[in-house]
């Protein structure tokens, strides 16, 4: 039997690089998947249609501005109306790292960072995560079952010389996840975080070849991580295989950060 047969999952940021890999793996393992999108409606709807056909499961795309609590609450209510429950929340939304934002938000020295940069990143990564968690928890408590998986990042553990708003936001998500684990464990709800290292998604395209190769060689495995590497860990945390794993931050970086 597939690991997620009969389960209903919401994947926030579900059409992104890592999010789409998680959406697909959850669908392949038997889950009905709600693929959340912020702006990429066509991409999310196309993915939902493809996964539904390929894996003979029910995947739908629902949009919501993650920092908007009312919008997220509405998305979760639509999920309940469509499927009757929500078993898994995988929070993989994030402030976009692309050519437009890379230099301005991610490469600055700390003393040159503006508070507005922190607000912009926290608004998506932290507020969005809080909104999704708050929206699903009442339903999970009622059914006395749930899996919450939040995305943090390895710099939240080891620090970094750049991307300070990102590091601070992901550290906040990690702390929140531990609090949720302590509060919700009595309801058979687990909360865990995944802390990816360098994963080859859209942001890697902002790098020069020299930067790309340098980052690749930082890993003891001498390769970039792939979205599937994160999806595999998310599947474990979403399934009953991880029933006694709670409040953890699992680093997935090929051994670059060993702490």
N, C-alpha and C positions, 0 to 999 in steps of 0.2 A: 504494500500500500504506500502511496505517496505520503510524504511527511506532513503535508498541509491539507489533506483531503477534508472537505467540509468547512474549512476555516475561511473567514472573511478578513481581508487585509486592506488597510489604507496605506499607501506609500506616498508621503508628501515629497514633492519634487520628483514624482515618479516617472517623468519623461526625460529627466536629465541623464548625464553620462552614467553615474552610479545608480541613480534611481531607476532607470530603464532596465539595467541588469537585474536589479532586485525584483522589479515588477515581473520580469520574464521568468526568473527562477521560482518565484512564489507561484505563478500561474502553472509552470511546469510541474510543480509539486502538489497541484490540486486545489489551490486557493482561488476564491473569487477575489479579484483585485480592483480596488478603486485607485486609479492613477490620477493623483492630484497634479494640477498645473497652475502656474501663476499667469503666464502670458502665452505659453506655447500650446495653444488649444489644438491646432491642426496636428501637431506632432503627437500630442497625448492621445487624441482620438484615433489617429492612425495606428499607434502602438496598441491601444486597447482592442481595436478591431483585429489586428494581426494576431495578438496573443489569444483572443477568444477562439479564433478559427484554428490556430495551430495546436492549442492544448485542450480544446473542447471544454473550456471553462468560461465563466462569465466575468469579463473585465470591462469596466466602464471608465470613462474619463470625466472628472469633475473639476471645475475651476474654482479657485478662491484666492484672494489676496491674503497671504498667510499672516501678515501683521494685523489684519482686520478680524477681530474676535467674532463679530456677527457673521461674517462670510464663512469662517471656518466652522462655526456652530451649525450653520445652514448645510454645509457640505456633509458634516457627520450625520445630521438628521436625514438627509437624502440617502446616505448609506444605509441607515437603519430602515428607512422605508423600503429600499430596494432589496436588502438582504436579511433584515430582521435582527442583525447583530453586528458587532465588530470585535474580532478576536485579537487582531494584530495591528499595531501602529508602528510603521517604520518611518521615522522622521529624517528625510534626506534632502530637505530643502536647504538652500544656502545662498548667500549673497553672490552674485555672478562674478567670476574671475574671467575676464576676457581682455582683448587688446585695449579696450576703452578704459577699463578699470585697473589693469595690472600695475602700471607705473604709478598712478595716482594714489591707489589704496594699498597696494601690496609691497611696493619697493621703497617706501619712504623711511628715512630715519625717524626715530620716535619723536625727537624734538621738532620735527617738521610736520608731524601728524596734527590734523585738526580734529577738534571734538566732533565735528559733523561727520567725519569718517567713521568714528566709533559708533555714533548714533545710527548711521546707515546700515552698518554690518549687524549691530545688535538688533535692529528693528526686524531684520529678516531671520537671522540665525537663532536669536534668543526669544524674541517675542513670538515669532512664528512657531517655534517649538513649544513654547508655553501654551499658546492657543490650541494647538492640536492635542496636546496632552490633556488639558482641561476639558476639551470637548468630548474625548472618548472615555475618560475615567468613570463618569457616572454609569455608563452602560456596562463597562467591564466589571465594576463593583457589583452591579445588580446580578450579573451572570456568574460572579465569582470566578472569573478567568480573564486573563489578558496577558499580552506580551507587548511591551513598549521598548522600542529600539531607537535610540537617538544617535545622531552622528556628531562626534567630537572631532578631534584631530590630534596627531602626535605632537605638534607644537604646544598643545595645552598641557602636556606632560614634561616635555624637554625644553620648551622655549624655542625662540627663533630670533634671528637678527633683523627680520623684517615682518611685515604683516601683523602689526601689534594689535590692531582692532580684531582681526581674525582670531589670533591666539587667545585674546581675552574673552571673546564671545564663546569660543569652543570650550574654554575652561569653565565658563558659566554653565554651559550645557552639561558638562561632566558633573559638576556639583549638583545641579538640579536632578540629574539622573539618580545619584546616590540618595538624595532626599526622597525621591519617589519610591525607590526600592524599600526604604525603611518604612514609609507610610503605608504602602499598598501591599506589601507582602502578605499581610493577614487576609487579604481578599484573593489570594492565589494569582496576583498580578505581579509579574516580574518587570523590572526596568533595568536595562543595560545600555551601555554606549559602545560604539565602535569608533576607534581612533585611527583613521587611515593615515598612512604616510603619503608618499608621492605616487598618486594614481594617475594613469594616463587618460585624462579626460580633456575637456575643452581648454583648460588653463595651460596645459602643456604646449599648446599651439602658440602661446604667447612668447615662448622661449626661443633663443637662438640655438643653433645646433650645439655650440660649445656649452651653453647652459644646460641643455637637454642631456648631453652626454655626462656632464659633471654630476648632475643629480642622479643619473642612472648608476654611476660608479660609486656613489655614496653608500649604496646598499650592499651588504655582504653578498647578496644574490646577484648583483650586477645587472639588475633589470628594473624597469618601472613596474609598479603594480598595475593590475588591470581591474576594471569594474567588477568582473566576475570574482576576483579575490575577495572583495568586500561582500558581494552578494552571497557567497558561500557561508561566510560568518553570520550574516543576517539571517540566512535560512536556519542555521543551528539555533540562534537565539529565538527565532520565531516558533520553532517546533518544540514538541514535548521532550526532545532529547536534552534540552537545557532547563528542565523543570526546577532544578535546585541551583541554578546560576542566577544570581541577583545582585544588582548594585555594582557590576563590574564595568571596567573600561578596557576593552580588548584592543590592543595595538595590532594593526595589520600593516606592516611596513617592511617585511622581509628581513627584519633584524637590525634596521638602522638605529632605532632607539631601543636599547636594552636596559630598562630600569624597572 
